Amino acid sequence: MNFAVYAIRANNGRIYIGQTENIAHRLDAHNRGVVQSTKADRPWSWIKSENFETREQSRYFEWQLKRSRGKRLKWLGEK
């Protein structure tokens, strides 16, 4: 099973980073307003994702991106 860290962008420019097993399903959940932290900024579109073999690896990478603005911007190609 593969896990992914993903980045999505709202029309207002907000970027959200998360991790999941199924990016298509998770993006749909964001756009349906099921995810409390993102429902106010719909619609969302996919920007980037990176796959990992284990959930632990994807959670650690997600944590690193959320902890470091520089690392996040570099990963997103915005630095």
N, C-alpha and C positions, 0 to 999 in steps of 0.2 A: 504494500500500500504506500502511496506517495502522499506527502504533505507539502503544502506550499505557503510561502509568505507572499502576500499580495498587497498592491497599492491601488487604490481607486480614488478618483477625483470627482468632486461635485461641480455643478455648473458655476457655483460661486467661488471656485478655486480651492476649496478645502480638500486636503489630502488625508485619507484614512489608510492606515496600515494594519493588517490583521493576518491571521493564519488559519488555514482550513484544509480539509481533505478534498473538497470539491469547489473549485473557484466559481464555476457557472452557477451552482446552487446558492453559494454564499452571496454573489453579486445580486442574484434575484431577490434574496432575502433583504439585502440592503435597500433595493429599489421598491420593494413592497412595504417597507416601513416596519419590518419585523425586528430589526436591530435598533434597540433604544437609542444608542449613542449616535446613530447616523440618520435617523428617520426625518429629522427636521431639514436636512440639506439635500434631499432627493432632487433630481435623479443622479445616479453615480455611474461612472464609466471606468472600465479597467485601464490601468496605466502599465503595470509591470507585475511580474510574479517570478518567484524562484522556487524550484522544487527541492525537497529534502527526503531522505529515506525514512526518517523517524519524526514523530511529533516533537520529541525532545529537541532535535536539531532545529526544527522550524520555530519552536517557541523561543529558543535561545537567540536565533537570528532576529526574530521579531523584537525581542527585548533589546537587543543591541541597537536596532534601528530607532526604536522609540526613545532610547536613552541618549543617543548621540545625534544631534542635528547635523553635524558634519558628515557622519557616516550615512545618514538617511539621504541627505542631498546628493552625496556622491553616488549612492546606489540608484537614485532616481535620475541621475544624469543632469542635475540642476546646479552643480557647483562648478 
